[in-house]
Amino acid sequence: MTNIHEILYICFILISLNEKSINSTYKKEEGYNLQKADKETLKRHNKRLLLYTLRRGDFSRTELAEATGLSNSTISVLISEMVESNIVFEKSLANSSGGRRQVIMSINPEAAYTLLLKIAPDQIEVAIVNLGLKLNSSKAFNLARNDQEHVTCTVLHALEWIKQEKADLIDRIIGIGVSVAGLVDHSNDTVLYSAHLNLKNFDIKSVINSIFSRNVYVFKDTDTIAMGEDIVHKFNDCESYLYIWVGSGLGLSFVNKGEVLQLNRSGLELGHVRLESDGPRCTCGRVGCVEAFVSEAAAIREIEYRIKNSVKTLNYNVNGMKYLDIVKRSNDGDTVCREVLEYQAGYLGKAVALAINIFSPNTVIIGGPVSNIEWDFASRVQKSIRDNVLGIFSETKIQFSATTEEAAFIGMASKILDREFFIID
């Protein structure tokens, strides 16, 4: 028996077709064809509705009928077809409530995959993530030099590795994501500018499509981390929050009610906002930017300065030193590293206060190597924020998050699956 949900859906399609048919006589000569609202159209819609529902968790057939409004007979037919095509599977039996135990259905996490690339200043990491947002595999490739030629060659090398090592998964890749340290034009998925990677108007999408013919989505790196953190740590309990990454640079993303703010041209830029007119030189070529005071390069430069001007002989070799090395040394009692990070805490607080004044978020989450500092770095940042933020925002919650390595991949995969798999017509 046809369910009321199905009747309403068919009526909606027929009404839409009727409205379009008003001008159909004028468009016949142009080859204008109306899409027929047949059983296959309805079936495709209902399958997608079931997948969208199963994404929230595991359900029995009865629970799926209650959640979607579809009839039990429709559920039975569609689930059988999806089991046969290996998209869903019978996971377990529900606890008995006196009658026959219900079969619990679940999405097969291996039914589809996303292919993801994370482009950082020192390396490009490639990964494959399944429907359950679990990494199947990943591999990092060193980036010899930061320019378009070397980024292109390394991306192609990484994709060829995927073709050879994961040939059995290629047909199940439904979309490709790229995370890049820079500004992105989301209208055409190009990299507008990256100071660290020395890229301008870089068409990364065409590079990838020369190897894989899939839809490509390009993301700003902090957006992907923010999306991943939202999933891993359930930050969506906050109405709105700022995510600030402190590492090789300083990135900013804004999440409101579970959605990352993405602008067509570029995005939110905090690292290259000028704090002082006569400060140190930044990687972008200007002086006094936030990143010239708060970043890995800024910390190393400050350590070198202190070594050079110290009256004591300091045994330091900054070659190959990373931000996390500086953090760990400060935790172990290294006074120079601690002093440098204390110095950066004040400027980080000023930058965060600036962002709070603009966005007025409920919460600010700070990630990156500095989230691993074990002494009172956080309280120093919070004091600087209070000293520089508007009074009405002085109670904004500040928290540090030890970001997982997988967060960026999870964030990209989730967004791509929203657009390529868990969609409703």
Secondary structure, DSSP 4 states (H G I P E B T S, - for coil): ---HHHHHHHHHHHHHHHHHHTTGGGTGGGT--PPP--HHHHHHHHHHHHHHHHTTS-EEHHHHHHHH---HHHHHHHHHHHHHTTSEEEEEEPPPSSSPPPEEEEE-TTS-EEEEEEE-SSEEEEEEEETTS-EEEEEEEE-SSSSHHHHHHHHHHHHHHHHHHTGGGGGGEEEEEEEESSEEETTTTEEEEETTTTEEEE-HHHHHHTT--S-EEEEEHHHHHHHHHHHHS-GGGSSEEEEEEESSSEEEEEEETTEE---SB-----TTSBS-TT-PBPTTS-BSBHHHHSSHHHHHHHHHHHHHT-SS------TT--HHHHHHHHHTT-HHHHHHHHHHHHHHHHHHHHHHHHH--SEEEEESGGGG--STHHHHHHHHHHHHS-GGGTT-EEEEE---TTHHHHHHHHHHHHHHTS---
